[in-house]
Amino acid sequence: MRPERARAVRIVLLAVVVAVGCTFAGLWQWGRAEHRERAVEVLRSNWAAEPVALEEVLASPAAPLAEDAAWRAVRLRGRYLEDATVLLRNRPVGGTPAFHLLEPFAIEAPGSPFDGAVLVVDRGWVPIGEDASVPAEVPGPPSGEVGLVVRLRPAEPVSGRQAPAGQTHSVAPRSVTTAPLLVEGAYGSLVSEDPAPAVLPAALERPSADYGPHRSYAFQWWVFALGALGGFGWLALREWRGTEGLSPSPAAPRPAPRRRSAEDEEDALLDAIEAQARETSSR
């Protein structure tokens, strides 16, 4: 194969690789868009729903939280475990460095599978202290029997990162408490407490309901794929046609010598006679 054609083939292969990569990147962004849109619809639907009993959302303490049950509000009665606060690290709120306060809550629900079970509750957040290793203040939960409304969230996996005693990097129930009967598939995001304590942590904000730019990113990746095919294809075509079948431009023909006229011959004869005369006179 001629070198020009070999280079053209390599350019085409590069174009295909780039186009395939861009196509898959676009499909990945499209999938993210669909996932985000489903999550936003669940958020909007469940945020507006009235609170229900916990057993209407979860079948048992060991059951995972269904995807379409995220953010569903439930009513609880029970007591916070004493001296059991765990600080959730590295969870900024609105760009502000913060700690979240995680509290184990023992549920009292006679006749329910959740009677005596412990649910981890995120009560809100507090800003970091001067050295950023602990909060400036940790408001305690109310004591005695308390009525709660919380929004259920899927439990997070246990983090492999080490944290100081009394702190954690994830809302994984088993990393917060060692209670024998534990709600393992979900935790609660606090909405209200009755009675409310004198000092409350900052309330948790409603999450964004924005769909994000994922679909526009998907279209951009697909435009890149078409651009790669078009641009590299044009370069490959130029390389393929660079010398193949195209001979160099022929040299311009030399003009034919002009025929001498009678006047030219007469002038030449006179020039020769004059030159002879000058030579003779010089002797």
Disulfide bonds with the S-S distance in Angstrom:
none
